Amino acid sequence: MSVIAFQGRPGAYSDLACRAARPGWRSLACRTFLETIEAVKLDQAQEGLLPCENSLAGRVPEIHTLLPESGLKIVGEHFQRVEHALLGVKGAKLSDIKRLHTHPVALGQIRNFVKDHNLEAVAEFDTAGSAELVAEWNNKEDAAVASTLAAELYDLTILQENIEDAAHNTTRFYRVSKNAQNFDYDPGFPLMTTLLIQVKNIAGALFNVLSCFNEQKINMTRLESYMLDGTFTATQFLIDVEGAPINDNLRKALSDLKNVSQELRVLGVYPRSPLRDKL
């Protein structure tokens, strides 16, 4: 059976995303993003699923450092709706709950629920991990906020679903592998390309980069910047664009980019998710 690795405990949202992205595959829980990447590099998993951005929390900074250094290629993207559920032990009711346990990011996404029910919010290391703890404590006054999958895995009761403040809470993931995919050009099969571009911190550097895409009418869907090695002399940009290097316009843009950047790398070419048009 093929394996896809993720960071988190079994039942985490990343676990749920793995099962949706790769039905029939076995999901492999890893403690850290680095261990997730290493699992793929050591052939313990054929792919890894790495969260890159969330519609509420923004980018996942650690991925911007680890992925380019890993040598892995992006082979797909997956969008996972984050639906927080309140999980309690068997026999517990909502009125029994006094303490609510979950990851700090999740706590920030359920502020209204916590306030409306006058609960004590307790930060834990992981959403699924909080479900595991609540199951171990077996105390009706303690509840976890996690996925419905976590309720199933840790034998907890779903006291209420969709307690998040925002209905559009969605996480985007990169599917990564040791080997890149090859695609033939098909207008009905849209592709995405993720690039890593390094430029000097000089006037007009970013403008020159963006002009290469603008001149070729290429749609850029993501632009993230971060400093290199703690210095202020160069900036690196992670960019997602629609299209692939096999397309004439992107091939021309990449050629032009080589003249205005210090380094240019293609981190992956992969199918554009149809969910982009529904978010």
LOSE-725928 format. One record per atom (N, C-alpha, C): x, y, z. Coordinates in steps of 0.001 Angstrom, whole numbers, plus 500000, padded with zeros to 6 digits. Each point is the difference from the previous one (the first is absolute). Layout:
XYZ;...
***
This chain:
500837498796500000;499163501204500000;500868501250500000;499653500973499178;500749501254499967;499764500794501279;500981500827500357;499978500738501268;500184501485499727;499246500830500720;500163501448499950;500218500505501421;501053500782500214;500391500440501334;499466501400500288;499774500288501276;499531501316500435;500550500305501378;499970501278500374;500425500412501335;498780500052500914;500104499331501147;498904500036500962;499684498621500527;499029499955500903;499537498747500561;498918499408499089;499780498684500073;498886499418499240;498690500711500328;499256500361498969;498757500732500201;500142501496499832;501237500478499773;500212501429499773;499366500408498661;499834501298499811;499417500468498740;500867499602498814;501307499934500219;500887499555498929;499771498524499674;499673499217501012;499654498597499782;498725499905499169;499024500816500358;498743500049499247;500266500403498550;500892500973499819;500347500461498652;500700498902499202;500865499233500659;500682498889499322;498998498997499455;499007499676500811;499004499000499590;499136500515498862;499786501322499968;499219500582498911;500836500138498724;501266500361500168;500873500209498841;500421498688499358;500195498978500819;500463498707499514;499137498872500567;498766499880499528;499118498927500491;500632498626499775;499915499153501016;500560498661499885;501441499893500433;500679501131500183;501369499985500496;499999499949501529;501082499519500574;500155500027501460;500670501306500393;499456500682500997;500605501247500470;500982499699501127;501142500668499957;501079499791500963;500194501259500835;499740499906501302;500138501146500904;501468500233500350;500442501265499921;501373500388500341;499957501134501021;501018500078500843;499988501003501066;500221501416499486;500816500154498976;500346501331499513;499921500035498468;500035501215499445;500051500138498544;501288499387499449;501106500166500736;501275499437499558;499927498480499925;499361499374501007;499858498547499972;499094499560498852;499022500808499676;499117499706498862;500804499974498708;500845500993499828;500853500072498806;500981498829499964;500597499688501154;500964498906500066;499343498663499683;498733499827500394;499289498753499711;499915499765498492;499804501087499254;499945499891498535;501398499750499435;500968500717500492;501359499858499487;500567498600500273;499578499378501113;500491498670500378;499103498877499480;499034500353499145;499089499038499386;499094499293501006;499776500627501156;499005499485500931;498598500391499542;499929500994499121;498741500449499414;500267500421498559;499021499772499142;500153500411498599;499791501501499831;499175500583500865;499725501430499951;499873500555501416;500109501321500087;499726500709501242;498992501103499724;499242500363501006;499024501081499864;500387501103500976;500339501172499450;500509501107500794;499078501209499885;499486500521501118;499156501202499922;500852501208499648;499550500800499036;500794501164499601;499312501316500344;498657500002500064;499297501231500351;498580499688500451;499477500905500828;498642499874500509;499264501311499751;498716499898499655;499234501192499640;499846500969501166;500164499538501232;499908500879501169;501366500309500600;500830498977500161;501281500172500699;501132500442499093;499808499912498678;501053500406499085;500974498863499716;501237500351499653;500969499003499571;500525499183501174;500586498855499689;500660499149500992;501499500214499823;500615500873500803;501382500440499761;501015498861499907;499857498978500837;500994498930500038;500124499284498655;498883499888499298;500012499300498716;500840500763498979;500009501331500086;500751500809499036;501504499765500114;500443499598501184;501420499704500198;500308498552499676;499183499092500511;500295498571499885;499813499459498593;498948500421499306;499710499416498689;501093500285498970;500449501256499839;501052500245499010;501288499239500307;500292499792501286;501233499315500386;499885498487499881;498791499489499905;499770498559500070;500397499253498732;499930500678498856;500237499326498736;498775499286499462;498892500020500750;498764499377499544;499304500906498990;499143499402499190;499260500730498985;498513500049500360;499384501127499718;498552500116500183;499326499303498821;499101499041500301;499343499244498936;498480500189500029;499513500799500943;498562500236500060;499651500997501080;498774500511499946;499485500872501050;498655499455500465;499693500261501264;498729499525500573;499453501073500930;498722500275499873;499324500958500878;499093499236500960;500188500253501288;499220499301501019;499238500993500865;498702499880499989;499148500804500881;500241499580501436;500236500982500889;500235499734501416;498693500185500751;499461498900500471;498734500019500733;500248499514501420;499948500931500950;500288499666501391;498781499386500681;500227498899500689;498940499339500761;500371499973501476;499005500132500852;500190499906501441;499833498539500398;501044499436500599;500019498573500321;500082499789501512;499121499174500526;499999499681501421;500013498501500224;500158499598501250;500010498575500324;498572499460499959;499863498706500000;498690499374499950;499143500459501189;498783500373499710;499087500430501059;500036501483500302;500981500714499453;500120501439500276;499002500791499164;499561501119500552;499125500935499287;500708501344499918;499532500859499115;500616501314499835;499995500767501319;498946499835500784;499891500709501284;501015499524501027;500610498825499779;501006499474500931;501365500632499793;500246500536498809;501348500425499621;500405501298500705;501200499973500583;500566501192500623;501320500418499328;500748499023499521;501301500273499384;500019499453498572;500554500804499115;500049499652498588;501461499953499567;500437498869499461;501402499771499657;500175499881498488;500969500730499460;500322499868498578;501266500788499682;500421499949498736;501189500727499543;499731501509500053;501036500826500276;499816501450500079;499360500617498762;500358499516498810;499399500543498778;498501499725499980;499616498806500405;498580499652500045;499268500848501043;500658500284501105;499385500859501013;499664501371499422;500874500502499151;499763501297499387;498859499984499001;499566498805499596;498945499872498997;498635499670500609;499958499878501345;498737499662500672;499743500962501166;500474501229499879;499887500953501104;498541500235500407;499126500110499017;498598500266500310;499370498860500791;500326498776499625;499450498841500706;500488499970501445;501293500262500192;500575500012501354;499337501073500852;499828501187499423;499384501111500731;498537499724500297;499257499507499026;498560499779500168;499701498947501063;500916499041500177;499751498925500960;500854500131501264;500709501138500111;500769500304501211;500933498843500365;500788499561499046;500899498868500213;501432500466500243;500770499182500686;501427500250500183;500738499382498814;500694500818499234;500724499516498826;501412499579500401;500365498773499696;501306499454500367;500748499602498724;501150500612499781;500787499714498797;500751498679500157;499906499163498971;500717498734499960;500868499963498747;500825498973499859;500967499935498909;499382499633498662;498771499464500010;499440499468498775;498499499816500178;499236500139498922;498546499795500115;499688498540500308;500545499091499197;499749498583500248;500633499563501319;501131500603500342;500631499685501281;499130500392501173;499271501097499852;499090500413501080;498862498997500144;499533499446498881;498964498965500060;500526498761500707;501232499654499715;500625498842500646;500101500223501515;500366501215500405;500104500314501432;498634499924500688;498989500590499377;498657499990500587;499505498566500166;500293499154499039;499611498597500101;500711499315501172;501274500341500198;500762499410501104;499483500475501352;499660501297500109;499534500549501270;498611499471500372;499164499783498973;498639499490500208;499232500836501028;500064501312499838;499349500940500910;498961500792499197;498758499992500466;498924500668499276;500185501514499908;500834500578500875;500200501446499999;501015500452498945;500737499054499407;501018500324499001;499538499555498615;500153500886499047;499647499691498618;501132500435499077;500026499427498807;501008500350499000;499319500607498778;500738500822499295;499548500500498704;500922499396498955;499420499171499156;500777499283498998;499058499569498871;500484499123499150;499200499523498874;499056498880500436;498996499746499185;499109498881500275;500750498673499867;501066499981499185;500836498809499899;500656499696501335;500448501043500714;500602499799501311;498996499396500984;498740500413499900;498960499427500859;499885498508499760;500068499613498739;499900498575499645;501198499216500504;501202500555499819;501223499281500372;500176499871501510;499536501007500766;500211499998501453;498716499717500779;498977499556499282;498746499558500618;499383501097500865;499894501186499444;499376501127500690;498645500312499368;499198500740500733;498682500399499528;500064501381499376;499382500169498841;499923501310499362;498845500772500640;500351501017500790;498993500783500700;499414501091499101;500825500531499094;499509501005499050;500998500121498864;499506500108498792;500862500154498836;500007501447499517;501022500319499203;500133501320499365;499875501150500993;500867499979501009;499977501064501012;500957501127499647;500629499944498818;500943501042499597;499266501307499713;500696501110500205;499409501329499776;499762500280498525;500892499529499129;499917500297498569;499760498725499200;499023500036499124;499652498824499203;500991499744498869;500848500990499686;500919499850498869;501385499524500423;500128499487501212;501292499563500511;500514498807499185;501001500235499172;500512498970499094;501529500016500005;500585498815499999;501448499868499934;500398499417498648;501011500595499414;500551499479498746;501266499216500316;500131498853499361;501144499118500203;500751499793498687;501325499815500126;500800499494498890;500168498492500191;499760499233498929;500386498590499993;501411499933499433;500913499345500723;501402499983499587;500489498565499822;500965499847499106;500549498691499693;501469500154499607;500722498881499972;501398500036499578;500131500239498501;498988499609499255;500082500070498548;498955500953499434;500413500810499041;499082500927499346;499119499237499021;498851500583499672;499111499424499006;500241500650498643;499725499258498954;500101500528498641;498607500147499411;499746501133499349;498677500272499457;500103500375498530;499069499496499222;499839500459498630;499036501173500005;500216500930499090;499143501178499969;498575499634499608;499055500404500806;498576499774499743;499244501204500546;499432500851499151;499287501194500460;498888499694500993;499438498791499933;498929499639500915;500496499437501311;501311499934500175;500601499444501209;500954501042500579;499477501043500649;500829501116500455;501019499591501060;501164500618499888;501104499694500915;500409501237500786;500682499756501111;500591501050500836;501505499775500054;500733501075500218;501444499908500191;500394500825501226;500827499409500840;500520500708501174;501480500283499786;500376501268500168;501363500451499743;500639500566501256;501310499901500058;500781500653501052;500972500944499310;499886501291500311;500802501017499335;500743500824501036;501291500162499792;500829500793500913;500503501245499275;499848501156500652;500459501263499420;500770500794501040;500811500948499520;500683500917500904;499017501056500494;500238500504501188;499164501072500532;500452501337499410;499583500216498773;500318501253499315;498711500562499411;500012501272499698;498809500650499464;499551499328498701;498714499707499944;499424499453498783;500127498495499835;500591499294500980;500227498560499850;498681499240499874;499072500283500904;498712499311499946;499217500416498756;500068501264499643;499310500483498801;500477499243498762;501292499772499917;500550499288498844;499477498575499925;499885499366501172;499479498630500053;498542499967499555;499191500887500574;498577500019499684;499754500365498537;500853500848499439;499845500408498601;500133498815499052;500845499029500370;500176498828499141;498697499218499863;499243499931501094;498714499304499956;498939500853499300;500040501287500279;498997500901499413;500103500054498479;501216500056499508;500197500106498553;499499498764499260;499995498858500692;499546498753499371;498568499638500401;499311500939500683;498604499802500394;499809498740500848;500903499812500955;499952498830500879;499351500389501321;499017499238500433;499298500270501244;500777499441501187;500360500878500910;500703499609501215;498979499851501124;499980498839500650;499014499742501042;500563500112501408;501328500061500098;500602500101501332;501390500603499893;500313500899500925;501322500614500074;500381500153501466;501022499285500424;500479500073501378;501473500382499994;500390500892500892;501399500416500072;500558499727501387;501304499728500038;500675499829501281;501498500215499816;500641500440501083;501422500309499946;500818498713500026;501224500093499504;500877498842499929;501083500062501063;500126498924500767;501095499830500958;500126501168500970;498883500630500340;500027501064500985;500657501282499522;500203500148498701;500640501206499485;498951500891499339;500415501224499675;499109500955499345;500477500324498590;500870499164499455;500584500287498699;499271499307498849;499201498973500297;499294499272498944;498658499513500515;499080499874499086;498662499514500332;499648498844499082;499295499034500560;499547498851499224;498483500060499885;499493499677498821;498568500008499769;499533498601499604;498933499571500633;499330498772499590;498746500422499260;499870499548498760;498945500489499108;499253498825499379;498681500054500052;499146499051499283;499400500714498802;500096499381498833;499411500586498797;499188498931499274;499028500456499218;499232499079499174;500780499706498720;500003498732499612;500725499597498811;501178499109500337;500750499636498970;501149499108500152;501096500423499038;501248499616500284;501112500373499114;499844499490498579;499128499010499773;499774499536498634;499141500982499207;499342500935500700;499232501045499311;500949501084499504;499769500521498823;500902500988499407;500173501241500868;498882500492500579;500106501247500753;500807499827501282;499806498894500714;500770499802501227;501451499671499687;500244499269498923;501380499720499616;500742501301499698;499335500919499329;500626501300499704;500218500799501278;499025499965500918;500143500721501262;501178499463500813;500153498680500032;501113499400500741;501338500396499394;500033500096498690;501230500435499333;500342501437500381;498982500856500050;500217501391500380;500387500124501480;499428499139500829;500280500052501441;501460499696500310;500625499179499186;501406499674500231;500886501239499900;499543500998499261;500792501217499824;499818501005501130;498953499823500831;499729500980501065;500066499385501392;500429498739500095;500066499343501306;501363499358500215;500332499793501268;501247499327500331;499856498486499916;498815499531500332;499734498565499970;498549499773499623;499765498982499195;498645499653499579;499866498484500021;499006499521500769;499776498552500102;498516499697499833;499718498918499317;498629499512499884;499813498928501073;499119500271500963;499762499054501083;498960498947499636;499209500275498959;499027498997499601;499064500483498915;499562499081499181;498954500219499000;498932498950500273;498757500426500156;498986499066500489;498601500449499562;499018499094500053;498644500349499571;499378501084500878;499315500916499364;499255501038500719;498746499384500601;499798500178501306;498838499413500659;498723500669499524;498971499224499653;498723500589499595;499310500728501149;500438499732501237;499400500678501152;500357501475500041;501034500401499257;500362501428499955;498826500857499546;499180499486499115;498908500763499442;498758500009500907;500064499231501089;498860499892500892;500226500659501350;501235500476500223;500338500590501308;499662501480500027;
***
